[in-house]
Amino acid sequence: MEDLRIEKSRRTPFVSGDFSTGTFTFEGRSLPENPEDFYNLIYSSLVDYYKKPTDVTTLNFSFEYINSGSVKALLDFFHLIRGKSGEGHKCIVNWHYEEDDRNILELGQYFSSVFKVPFNFIETCFD
């Protein structure tokens, strides 16, 4: 499997997936014109990864901003992750948010409560 790497743009986050460590990272602003197109490639890579996953999968989310289309795409990710967790695969989500950004924090709390996978909420400062 080939690792995933998408450089950030004005409208899309940096995304990486390291299949050897089971670590996936999303950083920046997510407001692509067509979120489905942008996130389908990433979702497909995650599905491929789960064919031979590591013992623990870690997902790091550090969104400065995320639009509703991107939230919808992330719902698909969390459905997949919850399913894999139900099969006994361990997954940890690190959800980074800025101190004053209640929207991003509450979005992570929503995902955590609905999908029941372990979340770490990490207050941070974006430059």
C-alpha positions in Angstrom: 0.0 0.0 0.0 1.2 3.5 -0.8 1.0 6.2 1.8 -1.4 9.1 1.3 -0.2 12.7 1.1 -2.3 15.7 0.0 -0.8 19.1 0.4 -3.1 21.8 1.8 -4.5 24.6 -0.3 -6.5 27.7 0.4 -9.7 25.5 0.6 -8.5 22.1 1.5 -6.5 20.6 4.5 -3.2 18.8 4.5 -4.0 15.1 4.7 -1.6 12.3 5.3 -1.9 8.6 5.9 1.0 6.5 7.0 0.0 2.9 6.5 3.0 1.5 8.3 2.2 3.3 11.6 -1.6 3.5 11.1 -1.6 7.3 11.5 -3.9 9.6 9.5 -3.7 13.3 9.9 -6.0 16.2 8.7 -4.8 19.8 9.3 -6.1 23.1 8.2 -9.2 24.5 6.6 -11.7 22.2 4.9 -14.1 23.9 2.5 -13.5 22.3 -0.8 -15.8 23.2 -3.7 -16.8 19.5 -4.0 -16.2 17.8 -0.6 -17.4 14.4 -2.0 -14.7 14.4 -4.7 -12.0 15.6 -2.3 -12.8 13.1 0.5 -13.6 10.1 -1.7 -9.9 9.5 -2.4 -9.1 9.7 1.3 -12.0 7.4 2.2 -10.8 4.9 -0.4 -7.3 5.0 1.1 -8.7 4.3 4.5 -10.7 1.4 3.2 -7.5 0.0 1.6 -5.6 0.5 4.8 -8.2 -1.5 6.8 -7.5 -4.6 4.6 -4.2 -4.9 6.5 -4.3 -2.5 9.4 -1.8 -1.9 12.2 -2.8 -2.9 15.8 -4.0 0.6 16.5 -5.2 3.3 14.1 -4.7 6.9 15.1 -6.6 9.7 13.5 -5.4 13.3 14.2 -7.8 16.1 13.3 -6.7 19.7 13.5 -9.3 21.8 11.7 -9.2 25.5 11.7 -12.5 25.6 9.9 -14.8 22.9 8.4 -17.9 23.4 6.2 -21.0 21.3 6.3 -20.1 19.3 3.2 -16.8 18.3 4.8 -18.7 17.3 8.0 -20.9 15.1 5.9 -17.8 13.4 4.4 -16.3 12.9 7.9 -19.5 11.1 9.0 -18.7 8.4 6.4 -15.2 8.1 7.9 -16.6 7.7 11.4 -19.1 5.1 10.3 -16.2 3.1 8.9 -14.1 3.5 12.0 -17.0 2.5 14.3 -17.6 -0.6 12.2 -13.9 -1.6 12.4 -13.9 -0.9 16.2 -16.9 -3.2 16.5 -14.8 -5.9 14.8 -12.2 -5.5 17.5 -9.8 -3.0 15.8 -8.5 -0.3 18.1 -8.8 3.3 17.0 -7.9 6.5 18.7 -9.0 10.0 17.6 -7.0 13.0 18.6 -9.3 16.1 18.1 -7.4 19.3 18.2 -9.2 22.6 18.7 -8.3 26.2 19.5 -9.2 27.5 22.9 -11.9 29.9 21.8 -13.3 27.7 19.0 -16.4 26.1 20.6 -17.8 25.1 17.2 -14.8 22.8 16.4 -14.8 21.4 19.9 -18.5 20.7 19.9 -18.3 19.0 16.5 -15.7 16.7 17.9 -17.8 16.1 21.0 -20.7 15.3 18.7 -18.7 12.7 16.7 -17.4 11.2 20.0 -20.9 10.8 21.5 -22.5 9.4 18.3 -19.7 7.0 17.2 -18.4 5.8 20.6 -14.7 5.5 19.7 -12.1 6.9 22.0 -11.5 10.6 21.5 -8.8 12.8 23.1 -9.7 16.5 23.0 -6.5 18.6 22.7 -6.6 22.3 23.1 -4.0 23.9 20.8 -3.0 27.2 19.2 -2.9 27.3 15.4 -0.4 29.7 13.8 
